[in-house]
Amino acid sequence: PEATEWKSPHTGQVVRRATLEAFLAEIHDHGGQAWLEVQAMAVDSGGCENRDHCKVLEKHRIGGKTPVDLVSLSMDWAYAMAWSWANFAEGLKFKGIQWNMIRAPLLVQRQDVSDFLYATRPVLEEHGLKQVSNFIDGFGWKPEFILDKVLEFPYWTVWTVPVAEDAFFANTLRVKGVFVCYPGQDAEHKDEKQNIYVKGMAPVDVLKVRWQKAREHGNAYLGVADGRRIVQPHSRLDDSRPIELADAEVETIRKTVFASESSGIGISDAIDFRKLFD
């Protein structure tokens, strides 16, 4: 039987199925899409014991807290894990699964990513689900994923600017995707690799600029989550304070980011960080 509630291994908080169903219903009522994020390379610490095709690569702590084992990607591992997650996602009426490959550029080969995604596709299709994958700095990305209908759209998390950022926009000229590049915790941007060109710039202003650029190119930008909070990376959820957008900031975003027409100069020129800070 399906569990009605369970404990989060990360926070220890109780997660109730009824609460998830209520959230998902609200999203669907507003015409949105809900995707289940799954760590494709992580299992509970010791979770590989007595499991076939589960090879531990290293020990890791998510957010510096929750211990997990990071495992190798393969077609066999993809097939083994995809069934259980597909059943869960289908039961809750998710649109599909977003695979997150934590530390993939450091631990696996590009071909491993490809093998995994091609193996999970038919499993999810059998459950009526789609799939996307988070490509860290574009690692493992191939245009064939879209041509072969393996993925619904590109989804990149950019840390290395400007190289990976430029690569994302070059790869989404015809097929639009999701651009993720976190706006930061404060204007100092200490230890924020993705914000080396915007030191001194408030996170809300970084958010507006990046959101504008994404929309100008026909892409989406992940900037706000949990209501009005500026989105933060998973690794900082425990040690960062939430940044709530004020009413005036929300209105400014509506007027600047979602304006139908740009002003006289091209938006792409106005929001090139390297030009802004030269």
PyMOL commands that set and color helices and strands:
alter all, ss='L'
color gray80, all
select helices_A, chain A and resi 17-29+75-91+104-107+110-126+144-147+163-171+193-195+203-216+234-236+247-256+267-270+273-276
alter helices_A, ss='H'
color red, helices_A
select strands_A, chain A and resi 5-7+14-16+35-39+42-44+56-62+66-71+96-100+130-136+155-157+178-180+220-221+224-225+229-230
alter strands_A, ss='S'
color yellow, strands_A
deselect
rebuild
show_as cartoon
